[in-house]
């Protein structure tokens, strides 16, 4: 019972990080739009950094880079493509750029929901080892979630969502972490197999979002000064993910 309390309390704290976007509320709308693409570039870097620094090393740690890992990554990309096609078709009545990036925003929510679910699995599994490991893992997830949620929030705003709506949707996807805890603690025997599939699948989803949606959006900017800042924030996103690896 103690493990349940610790695990659920920890994912509650992690879920509340979804409200980090509230820090942008004092920023005026016009100024926020000017810096929004820098958040997008940071998000792209953070997503790819998460894939190649955290998710893939975790996926291959026990069994190596097997064919099943590659297939699960490809499945993540394929499902992402299918889902985006479906979402975009449903929003085709919207105009131009907003319609296209609205689908990207929903894709981002889908990927974030999977990622938060995995975080729930990780936190619960850590508390099964002992309380100290569980607390350490929770802190690592919190540090990891802050830049990720800021990036997700920026993607939602760029997709045409209001600040309050973006905050709510971000928090909604964060709640999948509770599902991860409940499933792992209830079905401990099967949780490991699910994680072996979901980690590379989530990696494929993030690769798709960063490579096909976010980076092409950045390529629209041709002014040298803004492009340099975008490249810097992109590298910063990767650096933050690397920094979290060292801290962890």
C-alpha positions in Angstrom: 0.0 0.0 0.0 2.9 2.3 0.8 4.3 1.8 -2.7 0.9 2.8 -4.2 0.9 6.0 -2.1 4.4 7.0 -3.0 4.0 6.2 -6.7 0.7 8.0 -7.1 1.9 11.1 -5.1 5.0 11.2 -7.3 3.1 11.2 -10.6 0.7 13.8 -9.3 3.7 16.1 -8.7 5.1 15.3 -12.2 1.7 15.9 -13.8 1.4 19.4 -12.3 4.5 20.3 -14.3 2.2 20.4 -17.3 1.2 23.9 -16.0 4.7 25.3 -16.5 3.3 27.1 -19.5 1.5 29.5 -17.1 4.9 31.3 -16.9 4.1 32.7 -20.3 0.9 34.3 -19.3 2.4 37.7 -18.3 4.0 37.9 -21.8 2.0 40.0 -24.3 0.4 38.1 -27.2 2.5 40.0 -29.9 5.8 39.4 -28.1 4.9 35.8 -27.4 4.3 35.2 -31.2 7.7 36.6 -31.9 9.5 34.2 -29.6 7.2 31.2 -30.3 9.4 29.7 -33.1 12.3 29.7 -30.7 10.3 27.5 -28.3 9.5 25.3 -31.4 13.2 24.9 -32.2 13.9 24.2 -28.6 11.1 21.6 -28.6 12.5 19.9 -31.8 16.0 19.7 -30.2 14.6 18.4 -26.9 12.5 15.7 -28.7 15.5 14.5 -30.7 17.7 14.7 -27.7 15.2 12.7 -25.7 15.1 10.0 -28.5 18.9 9.6 -28.9 20.1 10.4 -25.4 17.4 8.8 -23.3 14.8 6.6 -25.0 16.9 4.6 -27.5 19.8 3.9 -25.0 17.1 2.7 -22.6 15.4 0.6 -25.3 18.7 -1.2 -26.2 20.2 -1.4 -22.7 19.3 -5.0 -22.0 19.0 -6.8 -25.4 21.0 -4.5 -27.7 19.8 -2.8 -30.9 17.8 -5.7 -32.2 15.5 -5.9 -35.2 12.4 -5.6 -32.9 13.7 -2.2 -31.7 14.0 -1.0 -35.2 10.5 -2.4 -36.1 8.9 -0.7 -33.1 10.6 2.6 -34.0 9.2 2.3 -37.5 5.8 1.4 -36.2 5.9 4.7 -34.1 6.7 6.6 -37.3 4.0 4.8 -39.4 1.3 5.2 -36.8 2.2 8.9 -36.4 1.9 9.4 -40.2 -1.5 7.6 -40.3 -2.7 9.5 -37.3 -1.6 12.9 -38.7 -3.3 12.1 -42.0 -6.5 11.3 -40.2 -6.4 14.4 -37.9 -5.5 16.7 -40.8 -8.4 15.4 -42.9 -10.7 16.1 -40.0 -9.5 19.7 -39.7 -9.3 20.4 -43.4 -12.0 23.1 -43.1 -9.5 25.3 -41.1 -7.5 27.7 -43.1 -3.9 27.1 -44.4 -1.1 27.1 -41.8 -3.4 26.8 -38.8 -5.0 23.7 -40.2 -1.7 22.0 -40.9 -0.1 22.9 -37.6 -3.2 22.1 -35.6 -2.7 18.5 -36.6 0.9 18.7 -35.6 -0.2 20.0 -32.2 -2.6 17.0 -31.7 0.2 14.7 -32.8 2.4 16.2 -30.1 -0.3 15.5 -27.5 -0.4 11.9 -28.7 3.3 11.5 -28.3 3.4 13.3 -25.0 0.6 11.0 -23.6 2.7 7.9 -24.5 5.8 9.4 -23.0 4.0 10.3 -19.7 2.5 6.8 -19.6 6.1 5.5 -19.8 7.2 7.9 -17.0 4.4 6.4 -14.8 5.8 2.9 -15.5 9.3 4.0 -14.7 8.3 5.7 -11.4 6.3 2.8 -10.2 9.0 0.3 -11.1 11.6 2.4 -9.2 9.5 2.4 -6.1 9.2 -1.4 -6.4 13.0 -1.5 -6.0 13.0 0.8 -2.9 11.8 4.2 -1.7 15.2 5.9 -2.3 15.4 4.8 -6.0 11.7 5.8 -6.5 12.4 9.3 -5.2 15.6 9.7 -7.3 13.7 8.5 -10.4 10.9 11.0 -9.7 13.3 13.9 -9.4 14.9 12.8 -12.7 11.5 12.7 -14.4 10.6 16.1 -13.1 13.9 17.7 -14.4 13.2 15.9 -17.7 9.5 17.1 -17.9 10.1 20.8 -17.4 11.8 21.5 -20.8 9.6 18.9 -22.6 6.3 20.5 -21.3 7.5 24.0 -22.2 8.2 22.7 -25.7 4.8 21.0 -25.9 3.0 24.1 -24.7 4.8 26.2 -27.5 3.7 23.7 -30.1 0.1 23.9 -29.0 0.1 27.7 -29.0 1.6 27.7 -32.5 -1.2 25.4 -33.5 -3.8 28.0 -32.7 -4.8 26.9 -29.2 -5.4 29.5 -26.5 -3.1 29.6 -23.5 -5.7 28.2 -21.2 -6.7 25.5 -23.6 -3.1 24.5 -24.2 -2.5 24.3 -20.4 -5.6 22.1 -20.0 -4.6 19.7 -22.8 -1.1 19.5 -21.6 -2.3 18.5 -18.1 -4.8 16.0 -19.6 -2.0 14.1 -21.4 0.1 14.3 -18.2 -2.6 12.2 -16.4 -1.6 9.1 -18.5 1.3 8.8 -16.0 -1.3 7.6 -13.5 -2.4 4.9 -15.9 1.2 3.8 -16.2 1.5 3.4 -12.4 -1.8 1.6 -12.0 -1.0 -0.9 -14.8 2.5 -1.6 -13.6 1.6 -2.1 -9.9 -1.4 -4.2 -10.9 0.2 -6.3 -13.7 3.8 -6.3 -12.7 4.5 -9.4 -14.7 3.5 -7.9 -18.1 4.7 -4.3 -17.5 8.3 -5.0 -18.7 7.1 -6.4 -22.1 4.9 -3.3 -22.6 7.8 -1.0 -21.8 10.0 -2.8 -24.3 7.5 -2.0 -27.0 6.4 1.5 -25.9 9.9 3.1 -25.5 11.0 2.6 -29.1 7.5 3.3 -30.3 7.5 6.7 -28.5 11.0 7.3 -30.0 9.5 6.8 -33.5 6.7 9.2 -32.7 9.1 11.9 -31.5 11.4 11.4 -34.5 8.4 11.9 -36.8 7.1 15.0 -35.1 10.6 16.7 -34.9 11.7 15.6 -38.4 8.5 16.0 -40.5 6.7 18.8 -38.7 8.8 21.0 -36.4 12.1 21.3 -38.3 10.3 22.1 -41.6 8.5 24.8 -39.8 11.8 26.3 -38.7 13.1 26.2 -42.3 10.5 28.8 -43.3 12.6 31.4 -41.5 15.3 32.9 -43.8 16.5 35.9 -41.8 20.1 35.3 -40.6 19.7 36.6 -37.1 16.5 34.7 -36.3 17.9 31.5 -38.0 21.0 31.7 -35.8 18.9 32.0 -32.7 16.7 29.1 -33.8 19.8 26.9 -34.3 21.1 27.9 -30.9 17.8 27.0 -29.2 17.6 23.8 -31.1 21.1 22.8 -29.8 20.1 24.1 -26.4 17.2 21.6 -26.4 19.6 18.7 -27.1 22.1 20.0 -24.5 19.4 20.2 -21.8 18.6 16.5 -22.5 22.2 15.6 -22.3 22.6 17.6 -19.1 19.7 15.6 -17.6 21.6 12.4 -18.4 24.7 13.7 -16.5 22.5 14.8 -13.5 20.7 11.5 -13.5 
